[in-house]
Amino acid sequence: MTDTIDHTRKVNKAIALCAIGMHPESVTAMLRAIPDDVIAALPARLIAQLIDANWRLAGASKAIAAADAIREGYVWDAQQGRHRDIAA
């Protein structure tokens, strides 16, 4: 989200209303994905709903990716920053 027009109050209210508002990095990432025109057009309540819907979608997407990786015989090794073959 770029601020060509200041919607700070509306965005702050949306953050307070959304379920993930207590996770500042996550809510910031979700807000960045929302186009400025959408932020401008929607009231805070709907922005909050959009943030939470995107959060649920991201979680579902991660679960699908993890399940796919396991079906393919791999897991993500966060310490090494790479996929590991679970058969090895």
Helices and strands as residue ranges (DSSP letters): H 8-17, H 24-32, H 36-41, H 44-71, E 74-77, E 82-85
